Amino acid sequence: MTLAQVVYQISVDSDFAAQMRTEPERALAERGLKLSKEEQAFLSRGLKREARGDGSMVSMSDIAVLYAHWG
């Protein structure tokens, strides 16, 4: 459930999303969330894909596609 909570927060909170790109451990700790190293690596890969030229965030469907191939 925590991974889903983090993905949701990334999609609705641009400040949290920015902090997850630069200081993921701190961003999670400040919100009382904890992810495994594998989950953090997964999200990091997804966040790196966000640059699309229009500045949009990674969509939930993009994360779902990555998640389907994870593990």
Secondary structure, DSSP 8 states (H G I E B T S, - for coil): -HHHHHHHHHHH-HHHHHHHHH-HHHHHHHTT----HHHHHHHHHHHHTT--SS-----HHHHHHHHHT--
